[in-house]
Amino acid sequence: MSGHPLVEVRDLAKIFDVSPPWLNRVVERKPRQYVHAVDGVSFQIEPGKTLALVGESGCGKSTVARLLVGLYAPTRGQVLFDGADNAKTLASSGAQALRRRMQMIFQDPYASLNPRWKVQDIVAEPLREHGLISSPAALRERVGGLLSSVGLNPADASKFPHQFSGGQRQRISIARALATEPEFLVCDEPTSALDVSVQAQVLNIMKDLQRKQGLTYLFISHNLAVVRHVSDQVGVMYLGRLVELADKADLFARPRHPYTRMLLDAIPDIHMTGRARTPVQGEVPNPLNPPSGCSFHPRCPHANERCKSERPALLEIRGVKVACHAAEEGRL
């Protein structure tokens, strides 16, 4: 499979209808309202690699995650998994086989586990659903092995979620996601609800599992320090679009897009304690009424008239994909 991407996303878009109820629209004479949550995103993930998506809250990262695993249907574009179109596979008899090969770890470990079920039932559910193991003794043994693989005790299977801390609950979520032996894991901010020390433990477990099992990750985060630790490639999103896509080393050493530079400038650096930190300037525009041209231009120090009227395409400039007129014209 060398050189062949496991996951390929082509011009992916998702539009949500957020209009008020019909009667309100008639009385107030308002048109329908739409949010372009994801607007033409394209990327590839090689087998065994990690692509991280970063950006401020509301930029469409979690919507991309849900589109990839089939929780949302795309408005436009394609998600290809191992060369096959996800939408077609999910509508066919191959849907269950595809779901077995890709799993998702959700952001909130307090909301993603059923409080009425014991850990044994939570982790065993995918095994039962996919008909992988039916014997109770074999299920107990497999659940014990999965819990051990994420640093928990097999005896924890008899407990309920409320008996665990946030970090332990997220490990249970990871064990559940690994139950079907997937090839691809979509991780939607899996450590954002955890303390910093617990974040490190969970991330190290995920890195170890990737090395041992050859897992492929899409890792979504707004924490650039976490992204630096786990990713091979980084995609920076802004208002539903990818503005920069580069290898991790390139992106952190030589960020091309002004927004990426702004995000990196905001990271505290222990070696530069005397330097004034640059806060991320301005506010994310209202997604119901995005700016014309480049959606970042109201916050960009390099914006000119072209930026205000013409939307930049994601072009490859010196080995890095960037959607920026200033970078394209060499004005940075």
Contacts in CASP RR format, 6 or more apart in sequence:
PFRMAT RR
TARGET T0000
AUTHOR 0000-0000-0000
METHOD contacts of the structure
MODEL  1
MSGHPLVEVRDLAKIFDVSPPWLNRVVERKPRQYVHAVDGVSFQIEPGKT
LALVGESGCGKSTVARLLVGLYAPTRGQVLFDGADNAKTLASSGAQALRR
RMQMIFQDPYASLNPRWKVQDIVAEPLREHGLISSPAALRERVGGLLSSV
GLNPADASKFPHQFSGGQRQRISIARALATEPEFLVCDEPTSALDVSVQA
QVLNIMKDLQRKQGLTYLFISHNLAVVRHVSDQVGVMYLGRLVELADKAD
LFARPRHPYTRMLLDAIPDIHMTGRARTPVQGEVPNPLNPPSGCSFHPRC
PHANERCKSERPALLEIRGVKVACHAAEEGRL
1 47 0 8 1.000
3 46 0 8 1.000
4 47 0 8 1.000
4 83 0 8 1.000
5 44 0 8 1.000
5 45 0 8 1.000
5 46 0 8 1.000
5 47 0 8 1.000
5 80 0 8 1.000
6 45 0 8 1.000
6 46 0 8 1.000
6 47 0 8 1.000
6 48 0 8 1.000
6 81 0 8 1.000
6 82 0 8 1.000
6 183 0 8 1.000
6 184 0 8 1.000
6 216 0 8 1.000
7 44 0 8 1.000
7 45 0 8 1.000
7 68 0 8 1.000
7 79 0 8 1.000
7 80 0 8 1.000
7 81 0 8 1.000
7 184 0 8 1.000
7 216 0 8 1.000
7 218 0 8 1.000
8 43 0 8 1.000
8 44 0 8 1.000
8 45 0 8 1.000
8 78 0 8 1.000
8 79 0 8 1.000
8 80 0 8 1.000
8 83 0 8 1.000
9 41 0 8 1.000
9 42 0 8 1.000
9 43 0 8 1.000
9 44 0 8 1.000
9 64 0 8 1.000
9 68 0 8 1.000
9 78 0 8 1.000
9 79 0 8 1.000
9 80 0 8 1.000
10 42 0 8 1.000
10 77 0 8 1.000
10 78 0 8 1.000
10 79 0 8 1.000
10 80 0 8 1.000
11 40 0 8 1.000
11 41 0 8 1.000
11 42 0 8 1.000
11 76 0 8 1.000
11 77 0 8 1.000
11 78 0 8 1.000
12 38 0 8 1.000
12 40 0 8 1.000
12 41 0 8 1.000
12 42 0 8 1.000
12 64 0 8 1.000
12 67 0 8 1.000
12 74 0 8 1.000
12 76 0 8 1.000
12 77 0 8 1.000
12 78 0 8 1.000
12 79 0 8 1.000
13 36 0 8 1.000
13 38 0 8 1.000
13 39 0 8 1.000
13 40 0 8 1.000
13 41 0 8 1.000
13 74 0 8 1.000
13 75 0 8 1.000
13 76 0 8 1.000
13 77 0 8 1.000
14 36 0 8 1.000
14 37 0 8 1.000
14 38 0 8 1.000
14 63 0 8 1.000
14 67 0 8 1.000
14 72 0 8 1.000
14 74 0 8 1.000
14 75 0 8 1.000
15 34 0 8 1.000
15 35 0 8 1.000
15 36 0 8 1.000
15 37 0 8 1.000
15 75 0 8 1.000
16 34 0 8 1.000
16 35 0 8 1.000
16 37 0 8 1.000
17 32 0 8 1.000
17 33 0 8 1.000
17 34 0 8 1.000
18 33 0 8 1.000
18 34 0 8 1.000
18 35 0 8 1.000
18 288 0 8 1.000
19 25 0 8 1.000
19 30 0 8 1.000
19 31 0 8 1.000
19 32 0 8 1.000
19 33 0 8 1.000
19 34 0 8 1.000
20 28 0 8 1.000
20 30 0 8 1.000
20 33 0 8 1.000
24 30 0 8 1.000
25 31 0 8 1.000
25 32 0 8 1.000
33 288 0 8 1.000
34 288 0 8 1.000
35 287 0 8 1.000
35 288 0 8 1.000
36 240 0 8 1.000
36 287 0 8 1.000
36 290 0 8 1.000
37 60 0 8 1.000
37 63 0 8 1.000
37 240 0 8 1.000
37 287 0 8 1.000
38 60 0 8 1.000
38 63 0 8 1.000
38 64 0 8 1.000
38 67 0 8 1.000
38 240 0 8 1.000
39 239 0 8 1.000
39 240 0 8 1.000
39 241 0 8 1.000
40 76 0 8 1.000
40 77 0 8 1.000
40 240 0 8 1.000
40 241 0 8 1.000
41 64 0 8 1.000
41 237 0 8 1.000
41 240 0 8 1.000
41 241 0 8 1.000
41 242 0 8 1.000
42 242 0 8 1.000
42 314 0 8 1.000
43 51 0 8 1.000
43 235 0 8 1.000
43 242 0 8 1.000
43 245 0 8 1.000
45 51 0 8 1.000
45 184 0 8 1.000
45 216 0 8 1.000
45 217 0 8 1.000
45 218 0 8 1.000
45 233 0 8 1.000
46 216 0 8 1.000
46 232 0 8 1.000
47 183 0 8 1.000
47 214 0 8 1.000
47 216 0 8 1.000
48 210 0 8 1.000
48 214 0 8 1.000
48 215 0 8 1.000
48 216 0 8 1.000
48 217 0 8 1.000
49 216 0 8 1.000
49 217 0 8 1.000
49 232 0 8 1.000
49 233 0 8 1.000
50 210 0 8 1.000
50 216 0 8 1.000
50 217 0 8 1.000
50 218 0 8 1.000
50 219 0 8 1.000
50 230 0 8 1.000
50 231 0 8 1.000
50 232 0 8 1.000
50 233 0 8 1.000
51 217 0 8 1.000
51 218 0 8 1.000
51 219 0 8 1.000
51 231 0 8 1.000
51 232 0 8 1.000
51 233 0 8 1.000
51 234 0 8 1.000
51 235 0 8 1.000
52 219 0 8 1.000
52 220 0 8 1.000
52 221 0 8 1.000
52 227 0 8 1.000
52 230 0 8 1.000
52 231 0 8 1.000
52 233 0 8 1.000
52 234 0 8 1.000
52 235 0 8 1.000
52 248 0 8 1.000
53 61 0 8 1.000
53 64 0 8 1.000
53 218 0 8 1.000
53 219 0 8 1.000
53 220 0 8 1.000
53 221 0 8 1.000
53 234 0 8 1.000
53 235 0 8 1.000
53 236 0 8 1.000
53 237 0 8 1.000
54 61 0 8 1.000
54 220 0 8 1.000
54 221 0 8 1.000
54 222 0 8 1.000
54 224 0 8 1.000
54 227 0 8 1.000
54 234 0 8 1.000
54 235 0 8 1.000
54 236 0 8 1.000
54 237 0 8 1.000
54 263 0 8 1.000
55 61 0 8 1.000
55 222 0 8 1.000
55 236 0 8 1.000
55 237 0 8 1.000
55 238 0 8 1.000
55 263 0 8 1.000
56 222 0 8 1.000
56 238 0 8 1.000
56 280 0 8 1.000
56 284 0 8 1.000
57 222 0 8 1.000
57 284 0 8 1.000
58 284 0 8 1.000
58 287 0 8 1.000
59 237 0 8 1.000
59 238 0 8 1.000
59 239 0 8 1.000
59 240 0 8 1.000
59 284 0 8 1.000
60 237 0 8 1.000
60 240 0 8 1.000
61 188 0 8 1.000
61 189 0 8 1.000
61 220 0 8 1.000
61 222 0 8 1.000
61 237 0 8 1.000
62 107 0 8 1.000
62 188 0 8 1.000
62 189 0 8 1.000
62 220 0 8 1.000
63 72 0 8 1.000
63 240 0 8 1.000
64 218 0 8 1.000
64 220 0 8 1.000
64 237 0 8 1.000
65 104 0 8 1.000
65 186 0 8 1.000
65 188 0 8 1.000
65 218 0 8 1.000
65 220 0 8 1.000
66 72 0 8 1.000
67 74 0 8 1.000
67 79 0 8 1.000
68 79 0 8 1.000
68 86 0 8 1.000
68 102 0 8 1.000
68 186 0 8 1.000
68 218 0 8 1.000
69 102 0 8 1.000
69 103 0 8 1.000
69 104 0 8 1.000
69 186 0 8 1.000
70 79 0 8 1.000
70 86 0 8 1.000
70 90 0 8 1.000
71 104 0 8 1.000
73 87 0 8 1.000
74 87 0 8 1.000
78 85 0 8 1.000
78 86 0 8 1.000
78 87 0 8 1.000
79 85 0 8 1.000
79 86 0 8 1.000
79 87 0 8 1.000
80 86 0 8 1.000
81 89 0 8 1.000
81 98 0 8 1.000
81 101 0 8 1.000
81 102 0 8 1.000
81 184 0 8 1.000
82 101 0 8 1.000
84 98 0 8 1.000
86 98 0 8 1.000
89 95 0 8 1.000
89 98 0 8 1.000
90 98 0 8 1.000
96 130 0 8 1.000
99 130 0 8 1.000
99 180 0 8 1.000
100 126 0 8 1.000
100 130 0 8 1.000
100 180 0 8 1.000
100 181 0 8 1.000
100 182 0 8 1.000
101 180 0 8 1.000
101 182 0 8 1.000
101 183 0 8 1.000
101 184 0 8 1.000
102 182 0 8 1.000
102 183 0 8 1.000
102 184 0 8 1.000
102 185 0 8 1.000
102 186 0 8 1.000
103 126 0 8 1.000
103 177 0 8 1.000
103 178 0 8 1.000
103 180 0 8 1.000
103 182 0 8 1.000
103 184 0 8 1.000
103 185 0 8 1.000
103 186 0 8 1.000
104 177 0 8 1.000
104 185 0 8 1.000
104 186 0 8 1.000
104 187 0 8 1.000
104 188 0 8 1.000
105 170 0 8 1.000
105 173 0 8 1.000
105 174 0 8 1.000
105 177 0 8 1.000
105 185 0 8 1.000
105 186 0 8 1.000
105 187 0 8 1.000
105 188 0 8 1.000
105 190 0 8 1.000
106 112 0 8 1.000
106 173 0 8 1.000
106 188 0 8 1.000
106 190 0 8 1.000
107 188 0 8 1.000
107 189 0 8 1.000
107 190 0 8 1.000
107 192 0 8 1.000
107 193 0 8 1.000
108 193 0 8 1.000
109 166 0 8 1.000
109 167 0 8 1.000
109 169 0 8 1.000
109 170 0 8 1.000
109 172 0 8 1.000
109 173 0 8 1.000
109 193 0 8 1.000
109 194 0 8 1.000
110 166 0 8 1.000
110 169 0 8 1.000
110 193 0 8 1.000
112 173 0 8 1.000
113 122 0 8 1.000
113 161 0 8 1.000
113 169 0 8 1.000
113 172 0 8 1.000
113 173 0 8 1.000
114 121 0 8 1.000
114 122 0 8 1.000
114 161 0 8 1.000
115 160 0 8 1.000
115 161 0 8 1.000
115 162 0 8 1.000
116 160 0 8 1.000
117 160 0 8 1.000
117 161 0 8 1.000
118 157 0 8 1.000
118 158 0 8 1.000
118 159 0 8 1.000
118 160 0 8 1.000
119 143 0 8 1.000
119 147 0 8 1.000
119 156 0 8 1.000
119 157 0 8 1.000
119 158 0 8 1.000
119 159 0 8 1.000
119 160 0 8 1.000
119 161 0 8 1.000
119 172 0 8 1.000
120 139 0 8 1.000
120 140 0 8 1.000
120 143 0 8 1.000
120 157 0 8 1.000
120 158 0 8 1.000
122 161 0 8 1.000
122 172 0 8 1.000
122 176 0 8 1.000
123 143 0 8 1.000
123 146 0 8 1.000
123 147 0 8 1.000
123 157 0 8 1.000
123 172 0 8 1.000
123 175 0 8 1.000
123 176 0 8 1.000
123 179 0 8 1.000
124 133 0 8 1.000
124 139 0 8 1.000
124 142 0 8 1.000
124 143 0 8 1.000
124 179 0 8 1.000
125 176 0 8 1.000
125 179 0 8 1.000
126 132 0 8 1.000
126 176 0 8 1.000
126 179 0 8 1.000
126 180 0 8 1.000
127 133 0 8 1.000
127 139 0 8 1.000
127 142 0 8 1.000
127 143 0 8 1.000
127 179 0 8 1.000
127 180 0 8 1.000
128 134 0 8 1.000
128 139 0 8 1.000
130 180 0 8 1.000
132 179 0 8 1.000
132 180 0 8 1.000
133 139 0 8 1.000
133 142 0 8 1.000
140 157 0 8 1.000
142 179 0 8 1.000
143 154 0 8 1.000
143 157 0 8 1.000
143 175 0 8 1.000
144 154 0 8 1.000
144 157 0 8 1.000
145 154 0 8 1.000
146 175 0 8 1.000
146 176 0 8 1.000
146 178 0 8 1.000
146 179 0 8 1.000
147 153 0 8 1.000
147 154 0 8 1.000
147 156 0 8 1.000
147 157 0 8 1.000
147 171 0 8 1.000
147 172 0 8 1.000
147 175 0 8 1.000
148 154 0 8 1.000
149 175 0 8 1.000
149 178 0 8 1.000
149 209 0 8 1.000
150 171 0 8 1.000
150 172 0 8 1.000
150 174 0 8 1.000
150 175 0 8 1.000
150 178 0 8 1.000
150 205 0 8 1.000
150 209 0 8 1.000
151 171 0 8 1.000
151 205 0 8 1.000
152 168 0 8 1.000
152 171 0 8 1.000
152 172 0 8 1.000
152 175 0 8 1.000
156 164 0 8 1.000
156 168 0 8 1.000
161 169 0 8 1.000
161 172 0 8 1.000
164 172 0 8 1.000
165 198 0 8 1.000
166 193 0 8 1.000
166 194 0 8 1.000
166 198 0 8 1.000
167 194 0 8 1.000
167 198 0 8 1.000
167 201 0 8 1.000
167 202 0 8 1.000
170 190 0 8 1.000
170 191 0 8 1.000
170 193 0 8 1.000
170 194 0 8 1.000
170 202 0 8 1.000
171 202 0 8 1.000
171 205 0 8 1.000
173 190 0 8 1.000
174 190 0 8 1.000
174 202 0 8 1.000
174 205 0 8 1.000
174 206 0 8 1.000
174 209 0 8 1.000
177 185 0 8 1.000
178 209 0 8 1.000
178 213 0 8 1.000
181 213 0 8 1.000
182 215 0 8 1.000
183 214 0 8 1.000
183 215 0 8 1.000
183 216 0 8 1.000
184 215 0 8 1.000
184 216 0 8 1.000
184 217 0 8 1.000
184 218 0 8 1.000
185 215 0 8 1.000
185 216 0 8 1.000
185 217 0 8 1.000
185 218 0 8 1.000
186 217 0 8 1.000
186 218 0 8 1.000
186 220 0 8 1.000
187 206 0 8 1.000
187 217 0 8 1.000
187 218 0 8 1.000
187 219 0 8 1.000
187 220 0 8 1.000
188 220 0 8 1.000
189 220 0 8 1.000
189 221 0 8 1.000
189 222 0 8 1.000
190 202 0 8 1.000
190 206 0 8 1.000
190 219 0 8 1.000
191 198 0 8 1.000
191 199 0 8 1.000
191 202 0 8 1.000
191 203 0 8 1.000
191 221 0 8 1.000
191 223 0 8 1.000
191 226 0 8 1.000
192 221 0 8 1.000
192 222 0 8 1.000
192 223 0 8 1.000
194 202 0 8 1.000
199 226 0 8 1.000
203 226 0 8 1.000
203 229 0 8 1.000
203 230 0 8 1.000
206 217 0 8 1.000
206 230 0 8 1.000
207 229 0 8 1.000
207 230 0 8 1.000
209 215 0 8 1.000
210 217 0 8 1.000
217 230 0 8 1.000
219 227 0 8 1.000
219 230 0 8 1.000
219 231 0 8 1.000
221 227 0 8 1.000
224 263 0 8 1.000
224 264 0 8 1.000
224 267 0 8 1.000
225 267 0 8 1.000
227 234 0 8 1.000
227 248 0 8 1.000
228 248 0 8 1.000
228 252 0 8 1.000
231 248 0 8 1.000
232 247 0 8 1.000
232 248 0 8 1.000
233 245 0 8 1.000
233 246 0 8 1.000
233 247 0 8 1.000
233 248 0 8 1.000
234 244 0 8 1.000
234 245 0 8 1.000
234 246 0 8 1.000
234 247 0 8 1.000
234 248 0 8 1.000
234 251 0 8 1.000
234 252 0 8 1.000
235 242 0 8 1.000
235 244 0 8 1.000
235 245 0 8 1.000
235 246 0 8 1.000
235 251 0 8 1.000
236 242 0 8 1.000
236 243 0 8 1.000
236 244 0 8 1.000
236 245 0 8 1.000
236 251 0 8 1.000
236 257 0 8 1.000
236 259 0 8 1.000
236 260 0 8 1.000
236 263 0 8 1.000
237 243 0 8 1.000
238 259 0 8 1.000
238 284 0 8 1.000
238 295 0 8 1.000
238 296 0 8 1.000
239 284 0 8 1.000
239 285 0 8 1.000
239 287 0 8 1.000
239 290 0 8 1.000
239 295 0 8 1.000
239 296 0 8 1.000
240 287 0 8 1.000
241 295 0 8 1.000
241 314 0 8 1.000
241 323 0 8 1.000
242 314 0 8 1.000
242 321 0 8 1.000
242 323 0 8 1.000
243 257 0 8 1.000
243 259 0 8 1.000
243 260 0 8 1.000
243 296 0 8 1.000
243 314 0 8 1.000
243 322 0 8 1.000
243 323 0 8 1.000
243 324 0 8 1.000
244 251 0 8 1.000
244 255 0 8 1.000
244 256 0 8 1.000
244 257 0 8 1.000
244 259 0 8 1.000
244 260 0 8 1.000
244 320 0 8 1.000
244 321 0 8 1.000
244 322 0 8 1.000
244 323 0 8 1.000
244 324 0 8 1.000
245 314 0 8 1.000
245 320 0 8 1.000
245 321 0 8 1.000
245 322 0 8 1.000
246 256 0 8 1.000
246 319 0 8 1.000
246 320 0 8 1.000
246 321 0 8 1.000
246 322 0 8 1.000
250 319 0 8 1.000
250 320 0 8 1.000
251 260 0 8 1.000
251 320 0 8 1.000
252 264 0 8 1.000
254 320 0 8 1.000
255 261 0 8 1.000
255 264 0 8 1.000
256 317 0 8 1.000
256 320 0 8 1.000
256 322 0 8 1.000
256 324 0 8 1.000
256 327 0 8 1.000
256 332 0 8 1.000
257 296 0 8 1.000
257 322 0 8 1.000
257 323 0 8 1.000
257 324 0 8 1.000
257 327 0 8 1.000
258 296 0 8 1.000
258 300 0 8 1.000
258 301 0 8 1.000
258 302 0 8 1.000
258 324 0 8 1.000
258 326 0 8 1.000
258 332 0 8 1.000
259 296 0 8 1.000
259 299 0 8 1.000
259 300 0 8 1.000
262 278 0 8 1.000
262 280 0 8 1.000
262 281 0 8 1.000
262 299 0 8 1.000
263 280 0 8 1.000
265 277 0 8 1.000
265 278 0 8 1.000
265 280 0 8 1.000
266 277 0 8 1.000
266 278 0 8 1.000
266 279 0 8 1.000
266 280 0 8 1.000
268 277 0 8 1.000
269 275 0 8 1.000
281 299 0 8 1.000
282 298 0 8 1.000
282 299 0 8 1.000
283 299 0 8 1.000
285 291 0 8 1.000
285 295 0 8 1.000
285 298 0 8 1.000
291 297 0 8 1.000
291 298 0 8 1.000
291 308 0 8 1.000
292 308 0 8 1.000
292 309 0 8 1.000
293 307 0 8 1.000
293 308 0 8 1.000
293 309 0 8 1.000
293 310 0 8 1.000
293 311 0 8 1.000
293 312 0 8 1.000
294 300 0 8 1.000
294 303 0 8 1.000
294 307 0 8 1.000
294 308 0 8 1.000
294 310 0 8 1.000
294 311 0 8 1.000
294 312 0 8 1.000
294 323 0 8 1.000
294 324 0 8 1.000
294 325 0 8 1.000
295 311 0 8 1.000
296 303 0 8 1.000
297 303 0 8 1.000
297 307 0 8 1.000
297 308 0 8 1.000
300 307 0 8 1.000
300 326 0 8 1.000
302 326 0 8 1.000
302 331 0 8 1.000
302 332 0 8 1.000
303 326 0 8 1.000
304 325 0 8 1.000
304 326 0 8 1.000
304 331 0 8 1.000
306 325 0 8 1.000
307 325 0 8 1.000
307 326 0 8 1.000
310 325 0 8 1.000
312 323 0 8 1.000
312 324 0 8 1.000
312 325 0 8 1.000
312 328 0 8 1.000
313 323 0 8 1.000
314 321 0 8 1.000
314 322 0 8 1.000
314 323 0 8 1.000
315 321 0 8 1.000
315 322 0 8 1.000
315 323 0 8 1.000
315 328 0 8 1.000
317 327 0 8 1.000
317 328 0 8 1.000
322 328 0 8 1.000
324 332 0 8 1.000
325 331 0 8 1.000
326 332 0 8 1.000
END
